[in-house]
Amino acid sequence: MNINKGKYGEAIACVFLQKQGLVLLERNFRTRFGEIDLIMQDEKTIVFVEVKYRTSLDYGSPLESITLRKQNKIKKVASYYLSRFTHWPPCRFDVLGIIDNEIIWVKGAFA
């Protein structure tokens, strides 16, 4: 994916989630294991968000691109992020698929 399109999609996702009441904690949190696009807080829950942006469905649904391998990378990065807490707060993994200007938000997309 083009980096500019990716950043654009993440910006749309961030604004959308903030309008839903979530608070941004981190954007593009990087470790040696990989990256999480957005880390948000939904009340007392830490939400790790993977954003996939597409201008069309020519290459499939953005939600289909979150493979098991990608999920495992996100989980490793999330574990690293959570390691700074003495007690892990509740957390979940959400996916935001954006197709042109339509947003599909899957809460708890994987465990």
PyMOL commands that set and color helices and strands:
alter all, ss='L'
color gray80, all
select helices_A, chain A and resi 3-19+62-65+68-82
alter helices_A, ss='H'
color red, helices_A
select strands_A, chain A and resi 23-31+34-42+45-54+91-99+102-110
alter strands_A, ss='S'
color yellow, strands_A
deselect
rebuild
show_as cartoon
